[in-house]
Amino acid sequence: MHTFNSVCVIGLGYIGLPTAAVFAKSGLQVTGVDVNEHAVKTSNEGKAHIVEVDLDGLLQGVVSAGTLKAQTTPTEADAFIIAVPTPFKENHAADLSFVEAATKSIAPYVKEDDLIVLESTVPPGATDKITAWLEEARPDLKEVGGAGSVYYAAHCPERVLPGRVLIELVQNDRIIGGVTDECAERAQALYETFLNGECFLTNARTAEMAKLSENAFRDVNIAFANELSLISDNLDIDVWELIKLANKHPRVNILQPGPGVGGHCIAVDPWFIVDAAPNTSKLIRTARDVNDSKPSAVVDKVKRAVERFKNPTVACLGLAFKADIDDLRSSPALEITKRLTNELDCILLVVEPNIDALPEDLAASGLKLTGLTDAVEAADILVLLVDHREFKRLPASKRAEKIIVDTRGIWS
């Protein structure tokens, strides 16, 4: 079995930084690379620039031990892991520019026998593209055999839940798709340095599609719940009670509706399938449309509540895309708050306990972060957008005589 001594992780974001720290804890010498100098600086101080349970403590340990260091440029290593963003373009096609830039940045440092693993969520065929980009920059690698012969390349998609990343990185099974069988086996040897879960080996294209399928499955199920909530509103039915009763059936497990779908995974990845197979991904596209339309329904509901007052104060509770994290990427709560800022002529308060400052565009509109107690006391209308623990603990007496728009069902 192949052994590894050093790893270079490109991208120190929500996946790359925890992954680098876990590899470092396993005893490998890890270099974390990011173009964000703040991320590099804080990482070298043993601090996390993102909110993730227990990550600060782990970073302090591996930085103090000297097994993790961060910098803005790559270095030689036995393995390179690419964990950079893959947003979509205006036409919902995957934007692989960050993956391409990361690949070209490591090209001068790749040597014979090295392994390159793409962890970023990508459309089918992207792992083949990184080998093409690499060999374009390093024709010498292609001339002597290329991927699977001189160096090795694989796709190992992350599949962790924010707030449980350090646990799930170690415990969850991993899918590893190699450009060749030996590429997959090499990547398996790397991940087994820390993994308690099982590795399932396949080809790169299947591994890429597997990750997209996982998130599309979740998206379709969430869309069903969100569509039920819209139907229930029209029929004057309590959707939370409806779902609770329907789930009494032994083979029914309807998810909970919300204000939409956010984050970099479920809100984005299904579009990669739609783009790859537009004529046959009808259900997946419809689910995306349903979930993307939900913020508009919430905005309309708030507007109807505002009409009951002369000059109301509205408090938006939560900006993150899910509970108890600071991640605002593709957040429906953030989208709703922005729209209410632009479309309501009243006082708007914003509460988000997991961040220290509002995004620039919200701050530019004159809004400021407000504490939960102050916001609840001042507000006529409470718009519950994220089920943070602080909001769950809010006593019913504090909400009495308020108009409630609860998109998460925690006060229902």
HUBELDA-V221990 format. One record per pair of residues at least 4 apart in sequence whose C-alpha atoms are under 7 Angstrom apart, sorted by sequence separation. I is the first residue (numbers start at 1). J is the second residue. D is the distance in Angstrom with one decimal. If there is no record, write none. Layout:
i=I j=J d=D
i=I j=J d=D
This chain:
i=12 j=16 d=4.5
i=13 j=17 d=5.5
i=14 j=18 d=7.0
i=15 j=19 d=6.1
i=16 j=20 d=6.0
i=17 j=21 d=6.2
i=18 j=22 d=6.1
i=19 j=23 d=6.2
i=20 j=24 d=6.1
i=21 j=25 d=6.1
i=22 j=26 d=6.4
i=23 j=27 d=6.9
i=24 j=28 d=5.1
i=36 j=40 d=6.5
i=37 j=41 d=6.0
i=38 j=42 d=6.1
i=39 j=43 d=6.0
i=40 j=44 d=6.2
i=41 j=45 d=6.4
i=42 j=46 d=6.4
i=43 j=47 d=5.2
i=54 j=58 d=6.5
i=55 j=59 d=6.1
i=56 j=60 d=6.2
i=57 j=61 d=6.4
i=58 j=62 d=6.4
i=59 j=63 d=5.9
i=60 j=64 d=5.9
i=61 j=65 d=6.1
i=62 j=66 d=6.1
i=63 j=67 d=6.2
i=88 j=92 d=5.1
i=89 j=93 d=5.4
i=96 j=100 d=6.1
i=97 j=101 d=6.1
i=98 j=102 d=6.1
i=99 j=103 d=6.1
i=100 j=104 d=6.2
i=101 j=105 d=6.1
i=102 j=106 d=6.5
i=103 j=107 d=6.3
i=106 j=110 d=6.4
i=110 j=114 d=6.4
i=122 j=126 d=6.1
i=125 j=129 d=6.5
i=126 j=130 d=6.5
i=127 j=131 d=6.7
i=128 j=132 d=6.4
i=129 j=133 d=6.1
i=130 j=134 d=6.0
i=131 j=135 d=6.0
i=132 j=136 d=6.0
i=133 j=137 d=6.4
i=134 j=138 d=5.9
i=135 j=139 d=5.0
i=139 j=143 d=6.2
i=140 j=144 d=6.6
i=141 j=145 d=6.6
i=142 j=146 d=4.1
i=145 j=149 d=5.4
i=146 j=150 d=5.5
i=147 j=151 d=5.2
i=148 j=152 d=4.9
i=161 j=165 d=5.6
i=164 j=168 d=6.0
i=165 j=169 d=5.8
i=166 j=170 d=6.8
i=167 j=171 d=6.1
i=168 j=172 d=5.1
i=179 j=183 d=6.0
i=180 j=184 d=6.6
i=181 j=185 d=6.3
i=182 j=186 d=6.1
i=183 j=187 d=6.3
i=184 j=188 d=6.2
i=185 j=189 d=6.4
i=186 j=190 d=6.5
i=187 j=191 d=6.4
i=188 j=192 d=6.0
i=189 j=193 d=6.9
i=191 j=195 d=5.8
i=202 j=206 d=6.6
i=203 j=207 d=6.4
i=204 j=208 d=6.2
i=205 j=209 d=6.3
i=206 j=210 d=6.0
i=207 j=211 d=6.6
i=208 j=212 d=6.7
i=209 j=213 d=6.0
i=210 j=214 d=6.2
i=211 j=215 d=6.6
i=212 j=216 d=6.1
i=213 j=217 d=6.0
i=214 j=218 d=6.6
i=215 j=219 d=6.1
i=216 j=220 d=6.1
i=217 j=221 d=6.4
i=218 j=222 d=6.1
i=219 j=223 d=6.0
i=220 j=224 d=6.4
i=221 j=225 d=6.6
i=222 j=226 d=6.1
i=223 j=227 d=5.9
i=224 j=228 d=6.2
i=225 j=229 d=6.3
i=226 j=230 d=6.5
i=227 j=231 d=6.2
i=228 j=232 d=5.9
i=229 j=233 d=6.2
i=230 j=234 d=6.5
i=231 j=235 d=6.3
i=232 j=236 d=5.8
i=233 j=237 d=6.2
i=238 j=242 d=6.2
i=239 j=243 d=6.1
i=240 j=244 d=6.2
i=241 j=245 d=6.2
i=242 j=246 d=6.1
i=243 j=247 d=6.0
i=244 j=248 d=6.8
i=262 j=266 d=6.8
i=263 j=267 d=6.0
i=264 j=268 d=5.9
i=265 j=269 d=5.4
i=266 j=270 d=6.8
i=270 j=274 d=6.5
i=271 j=275 d=6.0
i=272 j=276 d=6.1
i=273 j=277 d=6.0
i=274 j=278 d=4.8
i=277 j=281 d=6.1
i=281 j=285 d=6.2
i=282 j=286 d=6.2
i=283 j=287 d=6.2
i=284 j=288 d=6.4
i=285 j=289 d=6.3
i=286 j=290 d=6.2
i=287 j=291 d=6.2
i=288 j=292 d=5.9
i=289 j=293 d=6.1
i=290 j=294 d=6.5
i=293 j=297 d=6.9
i=294 j=298 d=6.5
i=295 j=299 d=6.2
i=296 j=300 d=6.2
i=297 j=301 d=6.3
i=298 j=302 d=6.3
i=299 j=303 d=6.2
i=300 j=304 d=6.3
i=301 j=305 d=6.5
i=302 j=306 d=6.2
i=303 j=307 d=6.4
i=331 j=335 d=6.4
i=332 j=336 d=6.0
i=333 j=337 d=6.2
i=334 j=338 d=6.2
i=335 j=339 d=6.2
i=336 j=340 d=6.1
i=337 j=341 d=6.1
i=338 j=342 d=6.4
i=339 j=343 d=5.9
i=340 j=344 d=5.4
i=358 j=362 d=6.2
i=359 j=363 d=6.2
i=360 j=364 d=5.9
i=361 j=365 d=6.6
i=363 j=367 d=5.1
i=370 j=374 d=6.8
i=371 j=375 d=6.1
i=372 j=376 d=6.1
i=373 j=377 d=6.2
i=374 j=378 d=6.2
i=375 j=379 d=5.9
i=387 j=391 d=6.4
i=388 j=392 d=6.5
i=389 j=393 d=6.3
i=390 j=394 d=6.6
i=394 j=398 d=6.9
i=396 j=400 d=6.3
i=11 j=16 d=5.3
i=12 j=17 d=4.3
i=23 j=28 d=6.0
i=24 j=29 d=6.0
i=34 j=39 d=7.0
i=42 j=47 d=5.1
i=43 j=48 d=6.0
i=62 j=67 d=5.4
i=63 j=68 d=5.1
i=88 j=93 d=5.3
i=89 j=94 d=6.2
i=141 j=146 d=5.2
i=145 j=150 d=5.8
i=146 j=151 d=6.5
i=147 j=152 d=5.2
i=160 j=165 d=5.4
i=178 j=183 d=4.8
i=202 j=207 d=6.5
i=232 j=237 d=4.7
i=247 j=252 d=5.2
i=261 j=266 d=6.9
i=262 j=267 d=5.2
i=320 j=325 d=6.6
i=358 j=363 d=5.7
i=362 j=367 d=6.1
i=363 j=368 d=6.3
i=370 j=375 d=6.1
i=387 j=392 d=6.6
i=406 j=411 d=6.8
i=24 j=30 d=5.6
i=34 j=40 d=6.4
i=42 j=48 d=6.3
i=62 j=68 d=5.7
i=63 j=69 d=6.5
i=88 j=94 d=4.4
i=89 j=95 d=5.8
i=135 j=141 d=6.1
i=144 j=150 d=6.8
i=147 j=153 d=6.3
i=178 j=184 d=4.1
i=232 j=238 d=6.5
i=246 j=252 d=6.9
i=247 j=253 d=5.2
i=261 j=267 d=5.6
i=306 j=312 d=6.6
i=320 j=326 d=5.7
i=321 j=327 d=6.4
i=328 j=334 d=7.0
i=9 j=16 d=6.6
i=23 j=30 d=7.0
i=42 j=49 d=6.3
i=48 j=55 d=6.5
i=87 j=94 d=6.2
i=88 j=95 d=5.0
i=135 j=142 d=5.6
i=177 j=184 d=5.7
i=232 j=239 d=5.7
i=247 j=254 d=6.3
i=274 j=281 d=5.5
i=320 j=327 d=5.3
i=321 j=328 d=5.6
i=341 j=348 d=6.9
i=48 j=56 d=5.4
i=86 j=94 d=6.6
i=87 j=95 d=5.5
i=160 j=168 d=5.6
i=176 j=184 d=6.0
i=320 j=328 d=4.5
i=321 j=329 d=6.8
i=47 j=56 d=5.2
i=86 j=95 d=5.7
i=118 j=127 d=6.9
i=141 j=150 d=6.7
i=160 j=169 d=6.4
i=319 j=328 d=6.5
i=20 j=30 d=6.5
i=39 j=49 d=5.9
i=46 j=56 d=6.6
i=86 j=96 d=5.8
i=229 j=239 d=5.5
i=321 j=331 d=4.3
i=358 j=368 d=6.9
i=9 j=20 d=6.2
i=188 j=199 d=6.5
i=243 j=254 d=6.4
i=274 j=285 d=6.3
i=320 j=331 d=5.9
i=321 j=332 d=6.5
i=358 j=369 d=6.5
i=20 j=32 d=6.5
i=47 j=59 d=6.2
i=86 j=98 d=6.8
i=319 j=331 d=6.9
i=321 j=333 d=6.5
i=357 j=369 d=6.8
i=46 j=59 d=4.8
i=47 j=60 d=6.7
i=85 j=98 d=6.5
i=320 j=333 d=6.6
i=46 j=60 d=4.1
i=84 j=98 d=6.3
i=270 j=284 d=6.7
i=319 j=333 d=4.9
i=320 j=334 d=6.9
i=84 j=99 d=6.3
i=318 j=333 d=6.5
i=319 j=334 d=4.8
i=131 j=147 d=6.7
i=46 j=63 d=5.7
i=184 j=201 d=6.2
i=156 j=174 d=6.9
i=157 j=175 d=6.9
i=350 j=368 d=6.8
i=351 j=369 d=5.8
i=392 j=410 d=6.5
i=44 j=63 d=6.6
i=156 j=175 d=5.8
i=350 j=369 d=5.4
i=351 j=370 d=5.2
i=12 j=32 d=6.5
i=82 j=102 d=6.8
i=156 j=176 d=4.6
i=350 j=370 d=5.7
i=351 j=371 d=6.1
i=382 j=402 d=6.8
i=7 j=28 d=6.9
i=12 j=33 d=6.5
i=155 j=176 d=5.8
i=156 j=177 d=6.4
i=316 j=337 d=6.7
i=349 j=370 d=6.4
i=351 j=372 d=6.0
i=381 j=402 d=5.7
i=382 j=403 d=6.2
i=383 j=404 d=6.2
i=384 j=405 d=6.1
i=385 j=406 d=6.9
i=387 j=408 d=6.3
i=6 j=28 d=5.4
i=7 j=29 d=6.3
i=8 j=30 d=5.8
i=9 j=31 d=6.2
i=10 j=32 d=6.2
i=11 j=33 d=5.8
i=12 j=34 d=5.7
i=154 j=176 d=6.8
i=155 j=177 d=5.0
i=380 j=402 d=5.4
i=381 j=403 d=4.6
i=382 j=404 d=5.0
i=383 j=405 d=4.7
i=384 j=406 d=4.8
i=385 j=407 d=5.7
i=386 j=408 d=6.7
i=5 j=28 d=5.3
i=6 j=29 d=4.6
i=7 j=30 d=4.8
i=8 j=31 d=4.7
i=9 j=32 d=4.8
i=10 j=33 d=4.8
i=11 j=34 d=5.0
i=154 j=177 d=5.5
i=155 j=178 d=6.3
i=176 j=199 d=6.8
i=180 j=203 d=7.0
i=380 j=403 d=6.3
i=381 j=404 d=5.9
i=382 j=405 d=6.1
i=383 j=406 d=6.1
i=384 j=407 d=5.9
i=385 j=408 d=6.7
i=387 j=410 d=6.9
i=5 j=29 d=6.2
i=6 j=30 d=5.7
i=7 j=31 d=6.4
i=8 j=32 d=5.9
i=9 j=33 d=6.0
i=10 j=34 d=6.3
i=154 j=178 d=4.1
i=170 j=194 d=6.4
i=171 j=195 d=6.5
i=173 j=197 d=4.3
i=174 j=198 d=6.3
i=175 j=199 d=5.9
i=176 j=200 d=6.1
i=177 j=201 d=5.8
i=178 j=202 d=6.5
i=179 j=203 d=6.2
i=338 j=362 d=6.8
i=384 j=408 d=6.9
i=44 j=69 d=5.9
i=153 j=178 d=6.2
i=154 j=179 d=5.8
i=170 j=195 d=4.8
i=171 j=196 d=5.1
i=172 j=197 d=5.0
i=173 j=198 d=4.6
i=174 j=199 d=4.9
i=175 j=200 d=4.9
i=176 j=201 d=4.9
i=177 j=202 d=4.6
i=178 j=203 d=4.9
i=179 j=204 d=5.6
i=44 j=70 d=5.9
i=153 j=179 d=5.9
i=170 j=196 d=5.6
i=171 j=197 d=4.9
i=173 j=199 d=5.8
i=174 j=200 d=6.3
i=175 j=201 d=6.1
i=176 j=202 d=6.1
i=177 j=203 d=4.2
i=178 j=204 d=4.9
i=349 j=375 d=6.4
i=12 j=39 d=6.9
i=43 j=70 d=6.4
i=103 j=130 d=6.3
i=107 j=134 d=5.8
i=127 j=154 d=6.8
i=170 j=197 d=6.7
i=177 j=204 d=3.8
i=127 j=155 d=6.4
i=229 j=257 d=6.6
i=326 j=354 d=5.0
i=104 j=133 d=6.9
i=154 j=183 d=6.0
i=177 j=206 d=6.9
i=225 j=254 d=6.5
i=325 j=354 d=6.2
i=326 j=355 d=5.9
i=40 j=70 d=5.2
i=100 j=130 d=6.8
i=103 j=133 d=6.9
i=104 j=134 d=6.3
i=107 j=137 d=6.4
i=153 j=183 d=5.6
i=154 j=184 d=6.0
i=177 j=207 d=5.0
i=225 j=255 d=5.9
i=261 j=291 d=6.0
i=324 j=354 d=7.0
i=40 j=71 d=5.7
i=74 j=105 d=6.9
i=103 j=134 d=6.3
i=107 j=138 d=6.6
i=148 j=179 d=6.8
i=152 j=183 d=4.9
i=176 j=207 d=6.3
i=225 j=256 d=6.0
i=226 j=257 d=4.7
i=260 j=291 d=5.1
i=40 j=72 d=6.9
i=74 j=106 d=6.0
i=148 j=180 d=5.7
i=175 j=207 d=6.2
i=225 j=257 d=4.9
i=226 j=258 d=6.6
i=260 j=292 d=6.2
i=76 j=109 d=5.0
i=100 j=133 d=7.0
i=104 j=137 d=6.8
i=154 j=187 d=6.7
i=222 j=255 d=6.2
i=313 j=346 d=6.2
i=314 j=347 d=6.2
i=315 j=348 d=5.8
i=316 j=349 d=6.1
i=317 j=350 d=6.2
i=318 j=351 d=5.7
i=319 j=352 d=5.9
i=75 j=109 d=6.2
i=76 j=110 d=6.7
i=86 j=120 d=6.7
i=148 j=182 d=6.6
i=221 j=255 d=6.8
i=260 j=294 d=5.0
i=312 j=346 d=6.0
i=313 j=347 d=4.7
i=314 j=348 d=4.9
i=315 j=349 d=4.5
i=316 j=350 d=5.0
i=317 j=351 d=4.9
i=318 j=352 d=4.7
i=37 j=72 d=6.9
i=79 j=114 d=5.6
i=80 j=115 d=6.2
i=81 j=116 d=5.9
i=82 j=117 d=6.2
i=83 j=118 d=6.7
i=85 j=120 d=6.6
i=86 j=121 d=6.7
i=148 j=183 d=5.8
i=222 j=257 d=6.5
i=259 j=294 d=5.7
i=260 j=295 d=5.8
i=311 j=346 d=6.0
i=312 j=347 d=6.7
i=313 j=348 d=5.9
i=314 j=349 d=6.1
i=315 j=350 d=5.8
i=316 j=351 d=6.2
i=317 j=352 d=6.5
i=14 j=50 d=6.9
i=78 j=114 d=5.1
i=79 j=115 d=4.6
i=80 j=116 d=4.7
i=81 j=117 d=4.8
i=82 j=118 d=4.9
i=83 j=119 d=5.2
i=84 j=120 d=5.9
i=86 j=122 d=6.8
i=115 j=151 d=6.0
i=116 j=152 d=6.1
i=117 j=153 d=5.8
i=118 j=154 d=6.3
i=119 j=155 d=6.0
i=121 j=157 d=6.1
i=259 j=295 d=5.5
i=18 j=55 d=6.9
i=21 j=58 d=6.8
i=25 j=62 d=6.0
i=30 j=67 d=5.9
i=31 j=68 d=5.9
i=32 j=69 d=6.1
i=33 j=70 d=5.7
i=34 j=71 d=6.7
i=35 j=72 d=5.3
i=78 j=115 d=6.5
i=79 j=116 d=5.8
i=80 j=117 d=6.2
i=81 j=118 d=5.9
i=82 j=119 d=5.8
i=83 j=120 d=4.9
i=113 j=150 d=5.8
i=114 j=151 d=5.1
i=115 j=152 d=4.6
i=116 j=153 d=4.7
i=117 j=154 d=4.9
i=118 j=155 d=4.8
i=119 j=156 d=5.1
i=120 j=157 d=6.3
i=295 j=332 d=6.1
i=299 j=336 d=6.3
i=21 j=59 d=6.1
i=24 j=62 d=6.1
i=29 j=67 d=4.8
i=30 j=68 d=4.8
i=31 j=69 d=5.2
i=32 j=70 d=4.4
i=33 j=71 d=5.1
i=34 j=72 d=5.1
i=81 j=119 d=6.8
i=82 j=120 d=6.6
i=112 j=150 d=5.4
i=113 j=151 d=4.7
i=114 j=152 d=6.2
i=115 j=153 d=5.7
i=116 j=154 d=6.4
i=117 j=155 d=5.5
i=118 j=156 d=6.2
i=119 j=157 d=4.6
i=28 j=67 d=6.6
i=29 j=68 d=6.3
i=30 j=69 d=6.6
i=31 j=70 d=5.6
i=32 j=71 d=6.3
i=33 j=72 d=5.2
i=112 j=151 d=5.6
i=113 j=152 d=6.9
i=117 j=156 d=6.5
i=119 j=158 d=5.9
i=259 j=298 d=6.5
i=27 j=67 d=6.8
i=33 j=73 d=5.9
i=21 j=62 d=6.8
i=33 j=74 d=6.0
i=295 j=336 d=5.8
i=299 j=340 d=6.7
i=24 j=67 d=5.2
i=24 j=68 d=5.7
i=21 j=68 d=6.9
i=219 j=266 d=6.0
i=155 j=204 d=5.7
i=154 j=204 d=6.2
i=215 j=265 d=6.6
i=216 j=266 d=6.7
i=215 j=266 d=5.0
i=155 j=207 d=6.6
i=333 j=385 d=5.5
i=155 j=208 d=6.9
i=157 j=211 d=6.4
i=215 j=269 d=6.6
i=216 j=270 d=5.0
i=215 j=270 d=6.7
i=212 j=269 d=5.5
i=212 j=270 d=6.1
i=263 j=321 d=5.7
i=262 j=321 d=4.9
i=315 j=375 d=6.1
i=212 j=273 d=7.0
i=227 j=290 d=6.9
i=267 j=330 d=6.9
i=323 j=386 d=5.8
i=220 j=284 d=6.5
i=223 j=287 d=5.2
i=315 j=379 d=5.7
i=322 j=386 d=6.1
i=323 j=387 d=5.2
i=324 j=388 d=5.1
i=226 j=291 d=6.9
i=264 j=329 d=6.1
i=313 j=378 d=6.9
i=314 j=379 d=5.4
i=323 j=388 d=4.6
i=324 j=389 d=6.7
i=8 j=74 d=6.9
i=263 j=329 d=5.0
i=264 j=330 d=6.6
i=313 j=379 d=4.8
i=314 j=380 d=6.1
i=315 j=381 d=6.3
i=316 j=382 d=6.4
i=317 j=383 d=6.0
i=318 j=384 d=7.0
i=320 j=386 d=6.9
i=8 j=75 d=6.9
i=16 j=83 d=5.3
i=220 j=287 d=5.1
i=223 j=290 d=5.8
i=262 j=329 d=6.6
i=263 j=330 d=5.2
i=313 j=380 d=5.3
i=314 j=381 d=4.8
i=315 j=382 d=5.1
i=316 j=383 d=4.9
i=317 j=384 d=5.0
i=318 j=385 d=5.4
i=319 j=386 d=6.9
i=15 j=83 d=6.7
i=216 j=284 d=6.5
i=219 j=287 d=6.4
i=223 j=291 d=5.5
i=262 j=330 d=4.7
i=263 j=331 d=6.1
i=312 j=380 d=5.8
i=313 j=381 d=6.5
i=314 j=382 d=6.1
i=315 j=383 d=6.0
i=316 j=384 d=6.4
i=317 j=385 d=5.6
i=318 j=386 d=4.9
i=8 j=77 d=5.9
i=262 j=331 d=4.3
i=316 j=385 d=6.9
i=317 j=386 d=6.6
i=7 j=77 d=5.3
i=261 j=331 d=7.0
i=262 j=332 d=5.8
i=6 j=77 d=5.1
i=7 j=78 d=5.9
i=8 j=79 d=6.3
i=9 j=80 d=5.8
i=10 j=81 d=6.0
i=11 j=82 d=6.6
i=261 j=332 d=6.2
i=6 j=78 d=5.3
i=7 j=79 d=4.8
i=8 j=80 d=4.8
i=9 j=81 d=4.7
i=10 j=82 d=4.9
i=11 j=83 d=5.1
i=260 j=332 d=5.3
i=5 j=78 d=6.6
i=6 j=79 d=6.6
i=7 j=80 d=5.8
i=8 j=81 d=6.3
i=9 j=82 d=6.1
i=10 j=83 d=5.9
i=11 j=84 d=5.1
i=259 j=332 d=6.1
i=4 j=78 d=6.0
i=10 j=84 d=6.9
i=259 j=333 d=6.8
i=127 j=204 d=6.5
i=125 j=205 d=5.8
i=124 j=205 d=5.0
i=124 j=208 d=5.3
i=123 j=208 d=6.2
i=124 j=209 d=5.9
i=122 j=208 d=6.2
i=123 j=209 d=6.9
i=10 j=102 d=6.7
i=302 j=405 d=6.9
i=53 j=163 d=5.6
i=52 j=163 d=5.4
i=53 j=164 d=6.8
i=259 j=385 d=6.6
i=18 j=166 d=6.6
i=259 j=407 d=5.6
i=123 j=272 d=5.5
i=258 j=407 d=5.2
i=123 j=273 d=7.0
i=258 j=408 d=5.2
i=257 j=408 d=6.7
i=163 j=325 d=6.6
i=26 j=193 d=6.4
i=26 j=194 d=5.8
i=240 j=409 d=6.4
i=23 j=194 d=6.7
i=94 j=272 d=6.1
i=92 j=271 d=5.9
i=93 j=272 d=6.3
i=88 j=268 d=7.0
i=93 j=275 d=5.7
i=92 j=275 d=6.8
i=2 j=186 d=6.4
i=4 j=190 d=6.6
i=2 j=189 d=6.4
i=1 j=189 d=6.8
i=51 j=325 d=6.2
i=51 j=326 d=5.9
